[in-house]
């Protein structure tokens, strides 16, 4: 496991049995970016990647 996976492991452990909507996830990501504007680009890239089904097709730099 990479060091950066700690948060993912915690997420799975604490919230792994919950079901959420993509709208809820988008709201959470917006709130995170509002609090942490330096992460806007990576969060947008993640959201785009998720929206495209986990592919990098047509990703703009």
N, C-alpha and C positions, 0 to 999 in steps of 0.2 A: 504494500500500500504506500502510495506517495504521501508525504506530509500534508499536501493540499487536500487529500481525501478525508481528513479528519472531520471537516464540516459535513461532507456527504455521509460519512458513517454516522455522525450524530443525527443528521436529518432522518436517515433510515431508521435509526434506533428509536428516536423520540416520536416520529410522525409516520412511520412506515405503514401502519395499519389504517391510516386515514385515507379518504378519497377526497380529492379536490378537483375543481374545474380549472380549465386553462385560463378562464377569466380571472379567477382568484389568484392564480400564479402570476398573471400579467400585472395585476394590482400590486402584489407583493414586490415584484421586480421594479415597478415604478416607484413605490415607496422607498425601496433600497437605494435607487439612483437619486431620488430627491435628497436622501440623507448623505449619500456618498457620490457626489457628482463625478469624481475621478474615475468611477467605474462605469460610466455611461457607455463607452465604446464596447468593453467586453460584455456587458449585459445585453446590449443591442445585438452583438454578434451571436451570443448564446440564444437569444430569442429568435433570431433569423434562422439559425441552425435547427432549432426545435421546430419552427414553423415549416421548414422544408423537409421534415422527416429525417433529420440527422445526416443530411448530405450537404456538401459545399457547393452545389450547383448555383451558378450565377451570383456568387458572393462578390461584392464590390470591395476593393481595398480602401 
